[in-house]
Amino acid sequence: MALLKYICEDCKHVYEELTTPDKKPACPKCASDNTKRYYQGKCYFGGRGKGDSCSGGNCACCKGCSG
Ligand SMILES: [Zn+2]
């Protein structure tokens, strides 16, 4: 079990769930299951353009990152 962050694709609500990585908890706000893991990399905190620590296609937090 781990406290994982998820983002709801429908209402963009970000929430934390105590769950396992293979599970996708439904959004507590709108009950949608259209959710995905919310990754926080250095790119999110350090600004865009560097791309050195962006997790690529799985990076939900910096879609504008050119890396
Ligand atoms: Zn939602």
N, CA, C, O and the ligand as a Tripos MOL2 file, in Angstrom:
@<TRIPOS>MOLECULE
protein
  269   267    68     0     0
PROTEIN
NO_CHARGES

@<TRIPOS>ATOM
      1 N           0.8390   -1.2070    0.0000 N.3       1 MET1
      2 CA          0.0000    0.0000    0.0000 C.3       1 MET1
      3 C           0.8690    1.2510    0.0000 C.2       1 MET1
      4 O           1.9030    1.3190    0.6640 O.2       1 MET1
      5 N           0.4270    2.2060   -0.7450 N.am      2 ALA2
      6 CA          1.1650    3.4610   -0.8090 C.3       2 ALA2
      7 C           0.1900    4.6060   -1.0480 C.2       2 ALA2
      8 O          -0.8900    4.4210   -1.6100 O.2       2 ALA2
      9 N           0.5900    5.7690   -0.6170 N.am      3 LEU3
     10 CA         -0.2330    6.9450   -0.8630 C.3       3 LEU3
     11 C           0.1410    7.4980   -2.2390 C.2       3 LEU3
     12 O           1.2070    8.0870   -2.4230 O.2       3 LEU3
     13 N          -0.7530    7.2960   -3.1860 N.am      4 LEU4
     14 CA         -0.4690    7.6760   -4.5630 C.3       4 LEU4
     15 C          -1.3570    8.8330   -4.9880 C.2       4 LEU4
     16 O          -2.4830    8.9950   -4.5180 O.2       4 LEU4
     17 N          -0.8110    9.6230   -5.8860 N.am      5 LYS5
     18 CA         -1.5770   10.7660   -6.3790 C.3       5 LYS5
     19 C          -2.2060   10.4340   -7.7170 C.2       5 LYS5
     20 O          -1.5740    9.8270   -8.5810 O.2       5 LYS5
     21 N          -3.4400   10.8330   -7.8770 N.am      6 TYR6
     22 CA         -4.1570   10.6210   -9.1250 C.3       6 TYR6
     23 C          -4.7730   11.9310   -9.5860 C.2       6 TYR6
     24 O          -5.0310   12.8390   -8.7960 O.2       6 TYR6
     25 N          -5.0040   11.9980  -10.9130 N.am      7 ILE7
     26 CA         -5.7360   13.1510  -11.4440 C.3       7 ILE7
     27 C          -6.9230   12.6400  -12.2400 C.2       7 ILE7
     28 O          -6.8110   11.6830  -13.0070 O.2       7 ILE7
     29 N          -8.0560   13.2870  -12.0490 N.am      8 CYS8
     30 CA         -9.2580   12.9360  -12.7770 C.3       8 CYS8
     31 C          -9.2550   13.6460  -14.1280 C.2       8 CYS8
     32 O          -9.1240   14.8680  -14.1980 O.2       8 CYS8
     33 N          -9.4000   12.8720  -15.1920 N.am      9 GLU9
     34 CA         -9.3720   13.4640  -16.5290 C.3       9 GLU9
     35 C         -10.6300   14.2700  -16.8030 C.2       9 GLU9
     36 O         -10.6330   15.1450  -17.6680 O.2       9 GLU9
     37 N         -11.6760   13.9840  -16.0850 N.am     10 ASP10
     38 CA        -12.9510   14.6470  -16.3470 C.3      10 ASP10
     39 C         -13.0360   16.0110  -15.6810 C.2      10 ASP10
     40 O         -13.4030   16.9980  -16.3190 O.2      10 ASP10
     41 N         -12.6950   16.0640  -14.3880 N.am     11 CYS11
     42 CA        -12.8480   17.3330  -13.6780 C.3      11 CYS11
     43 C         -11.5110   17.9050  -13.2230 C.2      11 CYS11
     44 O         -11.4640   18.9390  -12.5560 O.2      11 CYS11
     45 N         -10.4150   17.2210  -13.5920 N.am     12 LYS12
     46 CA         -9.0530   17.6770  -13.2910 C.3      12 LYS12
     47 C          -8.7650   17.7650  -11.7980 C.2      12 LYS12
     48 O          -7.8430   18.4590  -11.3690 O.2      12 LYS12
     49 N          -9.5580   17.0630  -11.0260 N.am     13 HIS13
     50 CA         -9.3390   17.0410   -9.5880 C.3      13 HIS13
     51 C          -8.1440   16.1440   -9.2670 C.2      13 HIS13
     52 O          -8.0540   15.0160   -9.7520 O.2      13 HIS13
     53 N          -7.2420   16.6520   -8.4550 N.am     14 VAL14
     54 CA         -6.0840   15.8730   -8.0410 C.3      14 VAL14
     55 C          -6.3110   15.4000   -6.6160 C.2      14 VAL14
     56 O          -6.6720   16.1860   -5.7400 O.2      14 VAL14
     57 N          -6.0960   14.1020   -6.3890 N.am     15 TYR15
     58 CA         -6.3790   13.5540   -5.0730 C.3      15 TYR15
     59 C          -5.3890   12.4540   -4.7440 C.2      15 TYR15
     60 O          -4.7170   11.9110   -5.6210 O.2      15 TYR15
     61 N          -5.3160   12.1400   -3.4640 N.am     16 GLU16
     62 CA         -4.4200   11.0880   -3.0160 C.3      16 GLU16
     63 C          -5.2370    9.9180   -2.5050 C.2      16 GLU16
     64 O          -6.2680   10.0860   -1.8530 O.2      16 GLU16
     65 N          -4.7480    8.7270   -2.8200 N.am     17 GLU17
     66 CA         -5.4390    7.5300   -2.3600 C.3      17 GLU17
     67 C          -4.4200    6.5640   -1.7900 C.2      17 GLU17
     68 O          -3.3310    6.3900   -2.3360 O.2      17 GLU17
     69 N          -4.7870    5.9440   -0.6950 N.am     18 LEU18
     70 CA         -3.9610    4.8900   -0.1330 C.3      18 LEU18
     71 C          -4.3460    3.5940   -0.8420 C.2      18 LEU18
     72 O          -5.3580    2.9710   -0.5210 O.2      18 LEU18
     73 N          -3.5280    3.2050   -1.8030 N.am     19 THR19
     74 CA         -3.9050    2.0970   -2.6610 C.3      19 THR19
     75 C          -2.6600    1.4070   -3.1900 C.2      19 THR19
     76 O          -1.5430    1.7040   -2.7660 O.2      19 THR19
     77 N          -2.8620    0.4820   -4.1200 N.am     20 THR20
     78 CA         -1.7410   -0.1790   -4.7660 C.3      20 THR20
     79 C          -1.6250    0.3370   -6.1960 C.2      20 THR20
     80 O          -2.6220    0.7430   -6.7930 O.2      20 THR20
     81 N          -0.4050    0.3220   -6.7480 N.am     21 PRO21
     82 CA         -0.1740    0.9630   -8.0520 C.3      21 PRO21
     83 C          -0.9720    0.3690   -9.1980 C.2      21 PRO21
     84 O          -1.1480    1.0290  -10.2230 O.2      21 PRO21
     85 N          -1.4610   -0.8610   -9.0570 N.am     22 ASP22
     86 CA         -2.1980   -1.4780  -10.1600 C.3      22 ASP22
     87 C          -3.6840   -1.1620  -10.1180 C.2      22 ASP22
     88 O          -4.4480   -1.6170  -10.9690 O.2      22 ASP22
     89 N          -4.0900   -0.3820   -9.1260 N.am     23 LYS23
     90 CA         -5.4960   -0.0300   -9.0280 C.3      23 LYS23
     91 C          -5.7240    1.4210   -9.4080 C.2      23 LYS23
     92 O          -4.8500    2.2740   -9.2520 O.2      23 LYS23
     93 N          -6.9220    1.6760   -9.9120 N.am     24 LYS24
     94 CA         -7.2890    3.0330  -10.2810 C.3      24 LYS24
     95 C          -8.5130    3.4460   -9.4990 C.2      24 LYS24
     96 O          -9.6370    3.1190   -9.8790 O.2      24 LYS24
     97 N          -8.3070    4.1570   -8.4190 N.am     25 PRO25
     98 CA         -9.4530    4.5880   -7.6090 C.3      25 PRO25
     99 C         -10.2760    5.6470   -8.3290 C.2      25 PRO25
    100 O          -9.7310    6.5210   -9.0020 O.2      25 PRO25
    101 N         -11.5620    5.5610   -8.1850 N.am     26 ALA26
    102 CA        -12.4560    6.5190   -8.8300 C.3      26 ALA26
    103 C         -12.3040    7.8960   -8.1970 C.2      26 ALA26
    104 O         -11.9250    8.0310   -7.0340 O.2      26 ALA26
    105 N         -12.6040    8.8900   -8.9770 N.am     27 CYS27
    106 CA        -12.5220   10.2660   -8.5000 C.3      27 CYS27
    107 C         -13.5000   10.4990   -7.3500 C.2      27 CYS27
    108 O         -14.6910   10.2170   -7.4850 O.2      27 CYS27
    109 N         -13.0100   11.0100   -6.2250 N.am     28 PRO28
    110 CA        -13.8950   11.2450   -5.0800 C.3      28 PRO28
    111 C         -14.8300   12.4300   -5.2900 C.2      28 PRO28
    112 O         -15.7970   12.6160   -4.5520 O.2      28 PRO28
    113 N         -14.5260   13.2190   -6.3020 N.am     29 LYS29
    114 CA        -15.3180   14.4300   -6.5190 C.3      29 LYS29
    115 C         -16.4960   14.1790   -7.4640 C.2      29 LYS29
    116 O         -17.6250   14.5800   -7.1850 O.2      29 LYS29
    117 N         -16.2140   13.5070   -8.5900 N.am     30 CYS30
    118 CA        -17.2770   13.3050   -9.5750 C.3      30 CYS30
    119 C         -17.5400   11.8230   -9.8380 C.2      30 CYS30
    120 O         -18.3720   11.4760  -10.6760 O.2      30 CYS30
    121 N         -16.8220   10.9440   -9.1150 N.am     31 ALA31
    122 CA        -17.0360    9.4970   -9.1960 C.3      31 ALA31
    123 C         -16.6460    8.8970  -10.5420 C.2      31 ALA31
    124 O         -16.9760    7.7460  -10.8290 O.2      31 ALA31
    125 N         -15.9510    9.6640  -11.3590 N.am     32 SER32
    126 CA        -15.5060    9.1430  -12.6470 C.3      32 SER32
    127 C         -14.3360    8.1720  -12.4450 C.2      32 SER32
    128 O         -13.5240    8.3410  -11.5360 O.2      32 SER32
    129 N         -14.2670    7.1560  -13.3060 N.am     33 ASP33
    130 CA        -13.1000    6.2780  -13.2450 C.3      33 ASP33
    131 C         -12.1140    6.6120  -14.3700 C.2      33 ASP33
    132 O         -11.1880    5.8510  -14.6510 O.2      33 ASP33
    133 N         -12.3290    7.7370  -14.9900 N.am     34 ASN34
    134 CA        -11.4180    8.2270  -16.0230 C.3      34 ASN34
    135 C         -10.2770    8.9890  -15.3590 C.2      34 ASN34
    136 O         -10.1440   10.2050  -15.4990 O.2      34 ASN34
    137 N          -9.4520    8.2230  -14.6240 N.am     35 THR35
    138 CA         -8.3880    8.8270  -13.8340 C.3      35 THR35
    139 C          -7.0510    8.2210  -14.2230 C.2      35 THR35
    140 O          -6.9940    7.1410  -14.8100 O.2      35 THR35
    141 N          -5.9930    8.9160  -13.8960 N.am     36 LYS36
    142 CA         -4.6720    8.3460  -14.1230 C.3      36 LYS36
    143 C          -3.7100    8.8390  -13.0620 C.2      36 LYS36
    144 O          -3.9800    9.8020  -12.3440 O.2      36 LYS36
    145 N          -2.5800    8.1540  -12.9810 N.am     37 ARG37
    146 CA         -1.5720    8.5240  -12.0010 C.3      37 ARG37
    147 C          -1.0700    9.9280  -12.2840 C.2      37 ARG37
    148 O          -0.8680   10.3200  -13.4340 O.2      37 ARG37
    149 N          -0.8780   10.6630  -11.2240 N.am     38 TYR38
    150 CA         -0.3930   12.0270  -11.3280 C.3      38 TYR38
    151 C           1.0650   12.0380  -10.9030 C.2      38 TYR38
    152 O           1.3890   11.8480   -9.7310 O.2      38 TYR38
    153 N           1.9360   12.2630  -11.8760 N.am     39 TYR39
    154 CA          3.3600   12.2080  -11.5840 C.3      39 TYR39
    155 C           3.8960   13.6040  -11.3320 C.2      39 TYR39
    156 O           3.5740   14.5600  -12.0370 O.2      39 TYR39
    157 N           4.7130   13.6870  -10.3170 N.am     40 GLN40
    158 CA          5.3720   14.9460  -10.0310 C.3      40 GLN40
    159 C           6.8690   14.7660  -10.2220 C.2      40 GLN40
    160 O           7.5520   14.1780   -9.3830 O.2      40 GLN40
    161 N           7.3520   15.2690  -11.3100 N.am     41 GLY41
    162 CA          8.7830   15.1940  -11.5570 C.3      41 GLY41
    163 C           9.4320   16.5390  -11.3390 C.2      41 GLY41
    164 O           8.7820   17.5140  -10.9620 O.2      41 GLY41
    165 N          10.7190   16.5710  -11.5830 N.am     42 LYS42
    166 CA         11.4560   17.8120  -11.4110 C.3      42 LYS42
    167 C          10.9370   18.8640  -12.3890 C.2      42 LYS42
    168 O          10.9780   20.0650  -12.1250 O.2      42 LYS42
    169 N          10.4540   18.3770  -13.5080 N.am     43 CYS43
    170 CA          9.9490   19.2530  -14.5540 C.3      43 CYS43
    171 C           8.8040   20.1110  -14.0210 C.2      43 CYS43
    172 O           8.6700   21.2830  -14.3720 O.2      43 CYS43
    173 N           7.9950   19.5090  -13.1780 N.am     44 TYR44
    174 CA          6.8340   20.2000  -12.6320 C.3      44 TYR44
    175 C           7.2550   21.3490  -11.7270 C.2      44 TYR44
    176 O           6.6660   22.4290  -11.7450 O.2      44 TYR44
    177 N           8.2810   21.0890  -10.9410 N.am     45 PHE45
    178 CA          8.7160   22.1040   -9.9920 C.3      45 PHE45
    179 C           9.7340   23.0590  -10.5960 C.2      45 PHE45
    180 O           9.7780   24.2450  -10.2660 O.2      45 PHE45
    181 N          10.5500   22.5110  -11.4880 N.am     46 GLY46
    182 CA         11.6890   23.2900  -11.9640 C.3      46 GLY46
    183 C          11.4240   24.0480  -13.2460 C.2      46 GLY46
    184 O          12.3220   24.7150  -13.7600 O.2      46 GLY46
    185 N          10.2130   23.9650  -13.7760 N.am     47 GLY47
    186 CA          9.9050   24.6840  -14.9970 C.3      47 GLY47
    187 C          10.0460   23.8150  -16.2220 C.2      47 GLY47
    188 O          10.5740   22.7050  -16.1650 O.2      47 GLY47
    189 N           9.5660   24.3390  -17.3270 N.am     48 ARG48
    190 CA          9.5260   23.5660  -18.5580 C.3      48 ARG48
    191 C          10.7730   23.7990  -19.4110 C.2      48 ARG48
    192 O          11.5160   24.7630  -19.2240 O.2      48 ARG48
    193 N          10.9680   22.8790  -20.3540 N.am     49 GLY49
    194 CA         12.0160   23.0940  -21.3370 C.3      49 GLY49
    195 C          13.2480   22.2410  -21.1140 C.2      49 GLY49
    196 O          13.9450   21.9080  -22.0720 O.2      49 GLY49
    197 N          13.5320   21.8790  -19.8690 N.am     50 LYS50
    198 CA         14.7410   21.1110  -19.6220 C.3      50 LYS50
    199 C          14.5290   19.6430  -20.0090 C.2      50 LYS50
    200 O          15.3290   19.0600  -20.7410 O.2      50 LYS50
    201 N          13.4550   19.0700  -19.5140 N.am     51 GLY51
    202 CA         13.0900   17.7240  -19.9400 C.3      51 GLY51
    203 C          14.0060   16.6360  -19.4250 C.2      51 GLY51
    204 O          13.8900   15.4860  -19.8490 O.2      51 GLY51
    205 N          14.9100   16.9650  -18.5250 N.am     52 ASP52
    206 CA         15.8900   15.9620  -18.0970 C.3      52 ASP52
    207 C          15.3030   14.9320  -17.1490 C.2      52 ASP52
    208 O          15.8410   13.8320  -17.0260 O.2      52 ASP52
    209 N          14.2110   15.2660  -16.4760 N.am     53 SER53
    210 CA         13.6460   14.3130  -15.5450 C.3      53 SER53
    211 C          12.1650   14.0590  -15.8210 C.2      53 SER53
    212 O          11.4660   13.4460  -15.0140 O.2      53 SER53
    213 N          11.7070   14.5340  -16.9590 N.am     54 CYS54
    214 CA         10.3130   14.2980  -17.3210 C.3      54 CYS54
    215 C          10.1180   12.8140  -17.5960 C.2      54 CYS54
    216 O          10.9490   12.1740  -18.2400 O.2      54 CYS54
    217 N           9.0180   12.2820  -17.1030 N.am     55 SER55
    218 CA          8.7820   10.8540  -17.2850 C.3      55 SER55
    219 C           8.0940   10.5580  -18.6080 C.2      55 SER55
    220 O           7.4900    9.4970  -18.7600 O.2      55 SER55
    221 N           8.1710   11.4570  -19.5520 N.am     56 GLY56
    222 CA          7.6860   11.2130  -20.8970 C.3      56 GLY56
    223 C           6.1840   11.1090  -20.9850 C.2      56 GLY56
    224 O           5.4690   11.9510  -20.4420 O.2      56 GLY56
    225 N           5.6960   10.0920  -21.6590 N.am     57 GLY57
    226 CA          4.2750    9.9520  -21.9030 C.3      57 GLY57
    227 C           3.4620    9.7840  -20.6490 C.2      57 GLY57
    228 O           2.2540   10.0210  -20.6560 O.2      57 GLY57
    229 N           4.1030    9.3760  -19.5650 N.am     58 ASN58
    230 CA          3.3700    9.1710  -18.3310 C.3      58 ASN58
    231 C           3.2830   10.4410  -17.5040 C.2      58 ASN58
    232 O           2.6360   10.4670  -16.4570 O.2      58 ASN58
    233 N           3.9300   11.4800  -17.9710 N.am     59 CYS59
    234 CA          3.9770   12.7050  -17.1810 C.3      59 CYS59
    235 C           2.6860   13.4790  -17.3750 C.2      59 CYS59
    236 O           2.4490   14.0480  -18.4400 O.2      59 CYS59
    237 N           1.8660   13.5000  -16.3620 N.am     60 ALA60
    238 CA          0.5690   14.1540  -16.4620 C.3      60 ALA60
    239 C           0.6500   15.6240  -16.1230 C.2      60 ALA60
    240 O          -0.2820   16.3820  -16.3910 O.2      60 ALA60
    241 N           1.7660   16.0330  -15.5310 N.am     61 CYS61
    242 CA          1.8110   17.3700  -14.9570 C.3      61 CYS61
    243 C           2.5250   18.3620  -15.8500 C.2      61 CYS61
    244 O           2.5130   19.5540  -15.5430 O.2      61 CYS61
    245 N           3.1360   17.9430  -16.9200 N.am     62 CYS62
    246 CA          3.8440   18.8960  -17.7790 C.3      62 CYS62
    247 C           3.6680   18.5110  -19.2440 C.2      62 CYS62
    248 O           4.6380   18.2060  -19.9380 O.2      62 CYS62
    249 N           2.4410   18.5280  -19.6980 N.am     63 LYS63
    250 CA          2.1590   18.1630  -21.0810 C.3      63 LYS63
    251 C           2.8340   19.1150  -22.0590 C.2      63 LYS63
    252 O           3.0680   18.7690  -23.2170 O.2      63 LYS63
    253 N           3.1390   20.3060  -21.5860 N.am     64 GLY64
    254 CA          3.7770   21.2590  -22.4680 C.3      64 GLY64
    255 C           5.2820   21.0840  -22.5400 C.2      64 GLY64
    256 O           5.9580   21.7900  -23.2890 O.2      64 GLY64
    257 N           5.8140   20.1430  -21.7600 N.am     65 CYS65
    258 CA          7.2530   19.9290  -21.7280 C.3      65 CYS65
    259 C           7.7120   19.3690  -23.0720 C.2      65 CYS65
    260 O           7.1190   18.4260  -23.5960 O.2      65 CYS65
    261 N           8.7610   19.9520  -23.6190 N.am     66 SER66
    262 CA          9.2390   19.5300  -24.9300 C.3      66 SER66
    263 C          10.0810   18.2760  -24.8430 C.2      66 SER66
    264 O          10.4120   17.6750  -25.8650 O.2      66 SER66
    265 N          10.4350   17.8720  -23.6180 N.am     67 GLY67
    266 CA         11.2430   16.6830  -23.4840 C.3      67 GLY67
    267 C          10.3970   15.4610  -23.7060 C.2      67 GLY67
    268 O          10.9020   14.3400  -23.6350 O.2      67 GLY67
    269 ZN        -13.4490   13.9220  -11.2380 Zn       68 ZN68
@<TRIPOS>BOND
     1     1     2 1
     2     2     3 1
     3     3     4 2
     4     3     5 am
     5     5     6 1
     6     6     7 1
     7     7     8 2
     8     7     9 am
     9     9    10 1
    10    10    11 1
    11    11    12 2
    12    11    13 am
    13    13    14 1
    14    14    15 1
    15    15    16 2
    16    15    17 am
    17    17    18 1
    18    18    19 1
    19    19    20 2
    20    19    21 am
    21    21    22 1
    22    22    23 1
    23    23    24 2
    24    23    25 am
    25    25    26 1
    26    26    27 1
    27    27    28 2
    28    27    29 am
    29    29    30 1
    30    30    31 1
    31    31    32 2
    32    31    33 am
    33    33    34 1
    34    34    35 1
    35    35    36 2
    36    35    37 am
    37    37    38 1
    38    38    39 1
    39    39    40 2
    40    39    41 am
    41    41    42 1
    42    42    43 1
    43    43    44 2
    44    43    45 am
    45    45    46 1
    46    46    47 1
    47    47    48 2
    48    47    49 am
    49    49    50 1
    50    50    51 1
    51    51    52 2
    52    51    53 am
    53    53    54 1
    54    54    55 1
    55    55    56 2
    56    55    57 am
    57    57    58 1
    58    58    59 1
    59    59    60 2
    60    59    61 am
    61    61    62 1
    62    62    63 1
    63    63    64 2
    64    63    65 am
    65    65    66 1
    66    66    67 1
    67    67    68 2
    68    67    69 am
    69    69    70 1
    70    70    71 1
    71    71    72 2
    72    71    73 am
    73    73    74 1
    74    74    75 1
    75    75    76 2
    76    75    77 am
    77    77    78 1
    78    78    79 1
    79    79    80 2
    80    79    81 am
    81    81    82 1
    82    82    83 1
    83    83    84 2
    84    83    85 am
    85    85    86 1
    86    86    87 1
    87    87    88 2
    88    87    89 am
    89    89    90 1
    90    90    91 1
    91    91    92 2
    92    91    93 am
    93    93    94 1
    94    94    95 1
    95    95    96 2
    96    95    97 am
    97    97    98 1
    98    98    99 1
    99    99   100 2
   100    99   101 am
   101   101   102 1
   102   102   103 1
   103   103   104 2
   104   103   105 am
   105   105   106 1
   106   106   107 1
   107   107   108 2
   108   107   109 am
   109   109   110 1
   110   110   111 1
   111   111   112 2
   112   111   113 am
   113   113   114 1
   114   114   115 1
   115   115   116 2
   116   115   117 am
   117   117   118 1
   118   118   119 1
   119   119   120 2
   120   119   121 am
   121   121   122 1
   122   122   123 1
   123   123   124 2
   124   123   125 am
   125   125   126 1
   126   126   127 1
   127   127   128 2
   128   127   129 am
   129   129   130 1
   130   130   131 1
   131   131   132 2
   132   131   133 am
   133   133   134 1
   134   134   135 1
   135   135   136 2
   136   135   137 am
   137   137   138 1
   138   138   139 1
   139   139   140 2
   140   139   141 am
   141   141   142 1
   142   142   143 1
   143   143   144 2
   144   143   145 am
   145   145   146 1
   146   146   147 1
   147   147   148 2
   148   147   149 am
   149   149   150 1
   150   150   151 1
   151   151   152 2
   152   151   153 am
   153   153   154 1
   154   154   155 1
   155   155   156 2
   156   155   157 am
   157   157   158 1
   158   158   159 1
   159   159   160 2
   160   159   161 am
   161   161   162 1
   162   162   163 1
   163   163   164 2
   164   163   165 am
   165   165   166 1
   166   166   167 1
   167   167   168 2
   168   167   169 am
   169   169   170 1
   170   170   171 1
   171   171   172 2
   172   171   173 am
   173   173   174 1
   174   174   175 1
   175   175   176 2
   176   175   177 am
   177   177   178 1
   178   178   179 1
   179   179   180 2
   180   179   181 am
   181   181   182 1
   182   182   183 1
   183   183   184 2
   184   183   185 am
   185   185   186 1
   186   186   187 1
   187   187   188 2
   188   187   189 am
   189   189   190 1
   190   190   191 1
   191   191   192 2
   192   191   193 am
   193   193   194 1
   194   194   195 1
   195   195   196 2
   196   195   197 am
   197   197   198 1
   198   198   199 1
   199   199   200 2
   200   199   201 am
   201   201   202 1
   202   202   203 1
   203   203   204 2
   204   203   205 am
   205   205   206 1
   206   206   207 1
   207   207   208 2
   208   207   209 am
   209   209   210 1
   210   210   211 1
   211   211   212 2
   212   211   213 am
   213   213   214 1
   214   214   215 1
   215   215   216 2
   216   215   217 am
   217   217   218 1
   218   218   219 1
   219   219   220 2
   220   219   221 am
   221   221   222 1
   222   222   223 1
   223   223   224 2
   224   223   225 am
   225   225   226 1
   226   226   227 1
   227   227   228 2
   228   227   229 am
   229   229   230 1
   230   230   231 1
   231   231   232 2
   232   231   233 am
   233   233   234 1
   234   234   235 1
   235   235   236 2
   236   235   237 am
   237   237   238 1
   238   238   239 1
   239   239   240 2
   240   239   241 am
   241   241   242 1
   242   242   243 1
   243   243   244 2
   244   243   245 am
   245   245   246 1
   246   246   247 1
   247   247   248 2
   248   247   249 am
   249   249   250 1
   250   250   251 1
   251   251   252 2
   252   251   253 am
   253   253   254 1
   254   254   255 1
   255   255   256 2
   256   255   257 am
   257   257   258 1
   258   258   259 1
   259   259   260 2
   260   259   261 am
   261   261   262 1
   262   262   263 1
   263   263   264 2
   264   263   265 am
   265   265   266 1
   266   266   267 1
   267   267   268 2
@<TRIPOS>SUBSTRUCTURE
     1 MET1         2 RESIDUE 1 A MET
     2 ALA2         6 RESIDUE 1 A ALA
     3 LEU3        10 RESIDUE 1 A LEU
     4 LEU4        14 RESIDUE 1 A LEU
     5 LYS5        18 RESIDUE 1 A LYS
     6 TYR6        22 RESIDUE 1 A TYR
     7 ILE7        26 RESIDUE 1 A ILE
     8 CYS8        30 RESIDUE 1 A CYS
     9 GLU9        34 RESIDUE 1 A GLU
    10 ASP10       38 RESIDUE 1 A ASP
    11 CYS11       42 RESIDUE 1 A CYS
    12 LYS12       46 RESIDUE 1 A LYS
    13 HIS13       50 RESIDUE 1 A HIS
    14 VAL14       54 RESIDUE 1 A VAL
    15 TYR15       58 RESIDUE 1 A TYR
    16 GLU16       62 RESIDUE 1 A GLU
    17 GLU17       66 RESIDUE 1 A GLU
    18 LEU18       70 RESIDUE 1 A LEU
    19 THR19       74 RESIDUE 1 A THR
    20 THR20       78 RESIDUE 1 A THR
    21 PRO21       82 RESIDUE 1 A PRO
    22 ASP22       86 RESIDUE 1 A ASP
    23 LYS23       90 RESIDUE 1 A LYS
    24 LYS24       94 RESIDUE 1 A LYS
    25 PRO25       98 RESIDUE 1 A PRO
    26 ALA26      102 RESIDUE 1 A ALA
    27 CYS27      106 RESIDUE 1 A CYS
    28 PRO28      110 RESIDUE 1 A PRO
    29 LYS29      114 RESIDUE 1 A LYS
    30 CYS30      118 RESIDUE 1 A CYS
    31 ALA31      122 RESIDUE 1 A ALA
    32 SER32      126 RESIDUE 1 A SER
    33 ASP33      130 RESIDUE 1 A ASP
    34 ASN34      134 RESIDUE 1 A ASN
    35 THR35      138 RESIDUE 1 A THR
    36 LYS36      142 RESIDUE 1 A LYS
    37 ARG37      146 RESIDUE 1 A ARG
    38 TYR38      150 RESIDUE 1 A TYR
    39 TYR39      154 RESIDUE 1 A TYR
    40 GLN40      158 RESIDUE 1 A GLN
    41 GLY41      162 RESIDUE 1 A GLY
    42 LYS42      166 RESIDUE 1 A LYS
    43 CYS43      170 RESIDUE 1 A CYS
    44 TYR44      174 RESIDUE 1 A TYR
    45 PHE45      178 RESIDUE 1 A PHE
    46 GLY46      182 RESIDUE 1 A GLY
    47 GLY47      186 RESIDUE 1 A GLY
    48 ARG48      190 RESIDUE 1 A ARG
    49 GLY49      194 RESIDUE 1 A GLY
    50 LYS50      198 RESIDUE 1 A LYS
    51 GLY51      202 RESIDUE 1 A GLY
    52 ASP52      206 RESIDUE 1 A ASP
    53 SER53      210 RESIDUE 1 A SER
    54 CYS54      214 RESIDUE 1 A CYS
    55 SER55      218 RESIDUE 1 A SER
    56 GLY56      222 RESIDUE 1 A GLY
    57 GLY57      226 RESIDUE 1 A GLY
    58 ASN58      230 RESIDUE 1 A ASN
    59 CYS59      234 RESIDUE 1 A CYS
    60 ALA60      238 RESIDUE 1 A ALA
    61 CYS61      242 RESIDUE 1 A CYS
    62 CYS62      246 RESIDUE 1 A CYS
    63 LYS63      250 RESIDUE 1 A LYS
    64 GLY64      254 RESIDUE 1 A GLY
    65 CYS65      258 RESIDUE 1 A CYS
    66 SER66      262 RESIDUE 1 A SER
    67 GLY67      266 RESIDUE 1 A GLY
    68 ZN68       269 GROUP 0 **** ****
